[in-house]
């Protein structure tokens, strides 16, 4: 009976050692897998940090470019508005300017004729109201 107990005890010790060896092997495999995963995760984190830094730099550059483009657009719109105002003024006073130019050309022809010897003493002059000064 003691022999039977010793055999049982040896059998249980062998099973325990085998079980412990299997557990140790599983633990070592788990630790090596965890180390590989940590290394992979660290590498991925480094790559993602680098990509984020590049993206942030590109974003900053695009933001600066956008500000410059907006400033240029505003300057262009201001210039277009000034041209529009000039054009409106030219259109608004076209008839007045045309009349004044015609009168100036007519006056120059008369002055040329006077210098050539023509006499306009008896010709009635048209009243000028465009640039006449009122007192």
C-alpha positions as CSV (number, residue, x, y, z in Angstrom):
1,X,0.0,0.0,0.0
2,X,2.8,2.4,0.7
3,X,4.2,1.3,-2.7
4,X,1.0,2.3,-4.3
5,X,1.0,5.6,-2.5
6,X,4.6,6.2,-3.7
7,X,3.6,5.3,-7.3
8,X,0.6,7.7,-7.1
9,X,2.8,10.4,-5.7
10,X,5.4,9.9,-8.4
11,X,2.7,9.9,-11.0
12,X,1.2,13.1,-9.7
13,X,4.7,14.7,-9.5
14,X,5.4,13.8,-13.1
15,X,2.0,15.2,-14.2
16,X,2.7,18.4,-12.2
17,X,6.2,18.8,-13.7
18,X,4.7,18.2,-17.2
19,X,1.9,20.6,-16.5
20,X,4.4,23.2,-15.2
21,X,6.7,22.7,-18.3
22,X,3.7,23.2,-20.6
23,X,2.6,26.3,-18.6
24,X,6.1,27.7,-18.7
25,X,6.2,27.1,-22.5
26,X,2.9,28.8,-23.0
27,X,4.0,31.7,-20.8
28,X,7.3,32.1,-22.7
29,X,5.3,32.0,-26.0
30,X,2.9,34.6,-24.6
31,X,5.7,36.8,-23.5
32,X,7.5,36.6,-26.9
33,X,4.2,37.3,-28.7
34,X,3.6,40.3,-26.4
35,X,7.2,41.6,-27.0
36,X,6.7,41.3,-30.8
37,X,3.3,43.1,-30.5
38,X,4.9,45.8,-28.3
39,X,7.7,46.3,-30.9
40,X,5.1,46.3,-33.8
41,X,2.9,48.8,-31.9
42,X,5.9,51.0,-31.1
43,X,6.9,51.0,-34.7
44,X,3.4,51.8,-35.8
45,X,3.2,54.6,-33.2
46,X,6.4,56.1,-34.5
47,X,5.2,55.9,-38.1
48,X,1.8,57.4,-37.2
49,X,3.5,60.2,-35.2
50,X,5.7,60.9,-38.2
51,X,2.7,60.9,-40.5
52,X,0.8,63.2,-38.1
53,X,3.7,65.6,-38.0
54,X,3.9,65.7,-41.8
55,X,0.1,66.2,-42.0
56,X,0.2,69.0,-39.5
57,X,3.0,70.7,-41.4
58,X,1.1,70.4,-44.6
59,X,-2.0,71.7,-42.9
60,X,-0.1,74.7,-41.6
61,X,1.3,75.3,-45.1
62,X,-2.2,75.1,-46.6
63,X,-3.5,77.4,-44.0
64,X,-0.9,80.0,-44.9
65,X,-1.6,79.5,-48.6
66,X,-5.3,80.0,-47.9
67,X,-4.6,83.2,-46.0
68,X,-2.4,84.5,-48.9
69,X,-5.0,83.5,-51.5
70,X,-7.8,85.2,-49.5
71,X,-5.7,88.4,-49.2
72,X,-5.0,88.3,-52.9
73,X,-8.7,87.7,-53.7
74,X,-9.7,90.7,-51.5
75,X,-7.1,92.9,-53.3
76,X,-8.4,91.8,-56.7
77,X,-12.0,92.4,-55.7
78,X,-11.1,95.9,-54.4
79,X,-9.3,96.6,-57.7
80,X,-12.3,95.3,-59.7
81,X,-14.6,97.5,-57.6
82,X,-12.5,100.6,-58.2
83,X,-12.5,99.8,-62.0
84,X,-16.3,99.4,-61.8
85,X,-16.7,102.7,-60.1
86,X,-14.5,104.4,-62.7
87,X,-16.5,102.8,-65.5
88,X,-19.8,103.8,-63.9
89,X,-18.5,107.4,-63.7
90,X,-17.4,107.3,-67.4
91,X,-20.8,106.0,-68.5
92,X,-22.7,108.4,-66.3
93,X,-20.9,111.5,-67.7
94,X,-20.3,110.3,-71.3
95,X,-22.9,112.7,-72.8
96,X,-21.5,115.7,-70.9
97,X,-18.0,114.8,-71.8
98,X,-18.9,114.3,-75.5
99,X,-20.7,117.7,-75.6
100,X,-17.7,119.4,-74.0
101,X,-15.3,117.7,-76.4
102,X,-17.4,118.8,-79.4
103,X,-17.5,122.3,-78.1
104,X,-13.8,122.3,-77.6
105,X,-13.1,121.0,-81.1
106,X,-15.5,123.7,-82.5
107,X,-13.7,126.3,-80.5
108,X,-10.3,125.1,-81.8
109,X,-11.6,125.2,-85.4
110,X,-12.9,128.8,-84.8
111,X,-9.5,129.8,-83.3
112,X,-7.7,128.3,-86.3
113,X,-10.0,130.1,-88.7
114,X,-9.4,133.4,-86.8
115,X,-5.7,132.9,-87.0
116,X,-6.1,132.2,-90.7
117,X,-7.9,135.5,-91.1
118,X,-11.6,134.8,-90.7
119,X,-13.9,137.3,-89.0
120,X,-16.4,136.1,-86.5
121,X,-17.4,139.4,-85.0
122,X,-21.0,139.2,-86.1
123,X,-21.6,135.5,-85.3
124,X,-23.7,134.9,-82.2
125,X,-22.1,132.8,-79.6
126,X,-23.9,129.9,-77.8
127,X,-24.3,130.3,-74.1
128,X,-22.1,127.9,-72.2
129,X,-23.5,126.4,-69.1
130,X,-21.3,123.3,-68.6
131,X,-18.3,124.9,-67.0
132,X,-19.7,128.4,-66.5
133,X,-19.0,129.8,-63.0
134,X,-22.0,131.1,-61.2
135,X,-21.6,134.0,-58.8
